[in-house]
Amino acid sequence: MRRTTDVSIGLLSLLALATAASASDYYVDPVNGDDANSGASPAEAWRHVSYAAGVAAAGDLVHLAPGVYSAAGGEVWPLPITNVEYVGEGGSEATILDGGWFNSGGIVSSHYELVLSGVTLQAGQIGIRVFEWHAYSTHLALHDVRILDMAQDGIFADGYGPDAATSVEIAKGLV
C-alpha cells in the first residue's frame, strides 16, 4: 500500500509541475502594443485586451499596462474570461476598461473562474456578468477593482441547475 501511495503522489507532483509550467504570461498595452506582436513581454505587448482573451488559455496571466481600453480604441465587448487572470499593472485608477455604454451582456463575462485585479470597469450596461451552466460553479475574485457608472448592474450573476454555486471575494473594491 505504501509503495502505491508513493508512486501516486510522485505522479501527481509531476502533473502539477507540468500544469504550472504550461501557464503563460501575456502583456497588453493600449498605447504601444500591436496585436501582430507575440504578447510574451512588455516590449512585445498586444494592443487589445479582447485579442488577449482570444489567445490566453486556462491558467494564464494577462498583464494590462496602464491606459484606457475602449471600443473607440478597438476593443470588442463583452470580454470573455475563462479561467484566466487579468492584472492591471498600474492599479485600478490607471487601468480602465471602458464599455462605451455597450448595450448587452457585460464588459466582462465569465462562467468559470474570474480573477480580476487592478482595473476599473466603467460606462457599461453591466460591469461583470457571471453566468453558470448546470454542473459548473463560478468563483469570482476581485482585488482593487472599481466598477463605476453602469446603466444597470455592477455585478450580475445568474445560473441554472442544482449544482450551480457562486462565490464572490472582493478586496479593496468599489462596486
N, C-alpha and C positions, 0 to 999 in steps of 0.2 A: 504494500500500500504506500509506503514512504517513497519508493522509487518512482511510482506513477505520479505522485504528487509533485516531486521534484521536477520531473520531465514536463508536467503540465504547467507549473509555474515558470519554468525556463522558456517554454514556447509562448506563453502569454507575455512574458517580458520582451521577447524578440518581436512579437506582434505589436506591442505598444511602442517600441523604439521605431519600428518600420513606419507605423502610422504617424508618429511625431516627425520623423524625418521627411515624410512626404508633404507636410504642410508647407505652404509658400507664403512669403510676404510680398505684397504688391503695393505700388505707390501711385497716387493720383495727385495731379497739380492742375487746378483750373486755369492757371495763367501760363505756365511754362511747359505744360505737358503736351503730349501728342499721342493719339491712340495708335499710331503706327510704331511707337516705341515698344520695348519689351515689358515695361512696368515693373521690372525687377529691382530698381534702385531709384532714389530721388532724382538722379540725373537722367534716368530713362522712364520717368513717370508718364502715365497715361493722362489725358486731359479730362475725361469724363468718368464720374463715379458709376454711371449707368453702363459704361463699357466694362469697367472692372467687375460689375455684378454679373455680367455675362461670361466672364472668364474664370473668376475665382471659384474654387471648389470647397466643399465642406472641410472645415479645419483651417482654412487660410485666413490671413490677417491682411486687411487693406488699410494702408495709412493714407489719410486725407490731409494734404497740405492746406494751410490756412487760405481762405478765399471764399467766394460765393459760387456755389454750384447751382445753376438755374436752367430753366427751359430756354431762356434767352441765350444762354451760353452753350446750348446743345444737349442738355440733359433730357432724358426721357423718364417720365414718372408713370406709374409708381416704380420705385427701386425695389426689385425683388431680392430679399436677403434670405438665404437658406444656409444656416449653419456656418456663416462666415462672419467674422468680427470686423467692424469698421471703427477706426480710431481717428478722430480729428486731432492732428498733431499740435495745433495751436490752441486747443481748448474750445469750449462752446461759444465763446464770444468772437472767435476768429474764424471758425469753420462753419459755414452756413449752407444748409440745403434749403433752397428757396423754391417752393412749389409753384410760384407764379399763379396762384389760385386755380391749380389743377382741379378739374371738376369731379372726378370719380376716384374711388379707391383711396389710397393714402400716398403720402410722399414715400413712405417706406411700407412695404408689405411683406409679411412672412407667415409661414405656417409651421415652422420648426423652431430652432434656436435662433434668437435675435439678440445680438450683443452690440450695442452702440455706446460710444463714449466720446466726449469732447466735441459735440456738434450741437447746432441749433437747427431745428426744423421750423420753418415759418411759411406763412402765406399759402396754406393748402386747404383743401376741403377737410381732410383728416390728416393728422400728423403721422401716426403709426396705425396701420390696420393689421391686426393679428387674427388669423383665422385658422381653425383646426379641422382636420378631416377625421373620420371615425376613430381610429385607434391611436392617433398621434397625440402627443402632448406638447405644449409650447412653453418654453421658458423665455421670458423677456427680461433682459438685464440692461439697465440704463445707468450710466455713470457720467456725471457732468453733461447732461443733456437738457436743453431748453426746448420747449415746444410752445411756439408763440403764434398768435393771430390766425388761428384756424377757423374756418367758416362753420364747422360742425364740432368734431371731437378731436381732442389732443391724442388720445389713445382709444381705439375702437377694437374690441375683442368679441369674436363670436365663435361658435363651434357646434359640432354635431356629435352624437353618439355617447354611450355611457362611459367610454374611456377618456373622453376629452377633459384635459385639465390644464389650466394656465397658471403659471407663477410669474409674478412681477416683482422685480427688485429695482428700486430707484434710489440712487445715491447722489446727493448734491444736484438734484434735478428740479426744474421748474416746469410744471405741467399746467 
